[in-house]
Amino acid sequence: MVLLYEILDTALYIYSLGLIIYIFMSWFPGARESAFGNFLTKICEPYLEPFRKIIPPLGMIDLSPIVAIIVVHLARNGLFELFRMLV
């Protein structure tokens, strides 16, 4: 049970780091067209798309990735609480 928790927690942590890197890649021209950028686009955009439909951008600032990262963080906390209750 502990191993499953650690795997899920690590996966969510790595995914949140991937989201942060993906967001910062928008600041560098051509970064998202690289092989790594295309990989992050394929794994991040399906998750970010529903947030973008709900939260409109404020001018040139897109706040939806911040909300998406907060949701991943809340999922990690919820997973921890669930694990704590089970053990």
C-alpha positions as a printed NumPy array, in Angstrom:
array([[  0.   ,   0.   ,   0.   ],
       [  2.856,   2.346,   0.822],
       [  4.496,   1.617,  -2.519],
       [  1.291,   2.455,  -4.407],
       [  0.988,   5.745,  -2.512],
       [  4.601,   6.655,  -3.248],
       [  4.212,   5.864,  -6.953],
       [  1.04 ,   7.945,  -7.283],
       [  2.467,  10.822,  -5.247],
       [  5.668,  10.855,  -7.304],
       [  3.701,  10.714, -10.571],
       [  1.564,  13.69 ,  -9.539],
       [  4.669,  15.602,  -8.435],
       [  6.445,  14.947, -11.732],
       [  3.308,  15.915, -13.662],
       [  3.067,  19.215, -11.783],
       [  6.732,  19.901, -12.589],
       [  5.975,  19.095, -16.234],
       [  3.133,  21.613, -16.179],
       [  5.415,  24.287, -14.741],
       [  8.093,  23.602, -17.362],
       [  5.432,  23.668, -20.082],
       [  4.217,  27.06 , -18.878],
       [  7.735,  28.514, -18.804],
       [  8.409,  27.17 , -22.295],
       [  5.849,  29.66 , -23.614],
       [  8.299,  32.447, -22.734],
       [ 10.94 ,  31.136, -25.129],
       [ 10.266,  31.286, -28.87 ],
       [ 10.366,  27.89 , -30.543],
       [ 10.731,  25.953, -27.294],
       [  7.39 ,  24.187, -27.702],
       [  8.319,  23.103, -31.235],
       [ 11.228,  21.019, -29.953],
       [ 10.867,  17.272, -29.357],
       [ 10.633,  17.826, -25.599],
       [  8.125,  20.646, -26.132],
       [  5.974,  18.41 , -28.33 ],
       [  6.067,  15.69 , -25.662],
       [  4.971,  18.13 , -22.961],
       [  2.252,  19.487, -25.253],
       [  0.828,  15.994, -25.703],
       [  0.675,  15.307, -21.974],
       [ -0.212,  18.797, -20.665],
       [ -2.717,  20.214, -23.16 ],
       [ -5.451,  17.563, -22.625],
       [ -5.368,  18.382, -18.912],
       [ -5.19 ,  22.167, -19.356],
       [ -7.927,  22.405, -22.002],
       [-10.926,  22.064, -19.628],
       [ -9.451,  24.734, -17.347],
       [ -9.012,  27.088, -20.293],
       [-12.68 ,  26.635, -21.209],
       [-13.746,  27.638, -17.689],
       [-11.222,  30.387, -16.924],
       [-10.81 ,  33.005, -19.668],
       [ -7.41 ,  34.69 , -20.056],
       [ -6.965,  38.15 , -18.58 ],
       [ -5.41 ,  40.029, -21.453],
       [ -2.212,  38.163, -22.26 ],
       [ -2.158,  36.326, -18.926],
       [ -3.595,  32.814, -18.8  ],
       [ -4.448,  31.875, -15.217],
       [ -5.817,  28.434, -16.039],
       [ -2.434,  26.637, -15.646],
       [ -2.135,  28.028, -12.123],
       [ -5.549,  26.626, -11.241],
       [ -4.597,  23.316, -12.891],
       [ -1.428,  23.092, -10.779],
       [ -3.436,  23.87 ,  -7.642],
       [ -5.823,  21.022,  -8.522],
       [ -2.873,  18.612,  -8.889],
       [ -1.57 ,  19.812,  -5.519],
       [ -4.989,  19.269,  -3.933],
       [ -5.093,  15.78 ,  -5.469],
       [ -1.729,  15.   ,  -3.866],
       [ -3.004,  16.252,  -0.502],
       [ -6.21 ,  14.256,  -0.875],
       [ -4.207,  11.156,  -1.738],
       [ -2.112,  11.663,   1.392],
       [ -5.195,  12.051,   3.593],
       [ -6.794,   8.97 ,   2.025],
       [ -3.633,   6.97 ,   2.635],
       [ -3.42 ,   8.259,   6.204],
       [ -7.   ,   7.135,   6.887],
       [ -6.393,   3.69 ,   5.399],
       [ -3.194,   3.017,   7.324]])
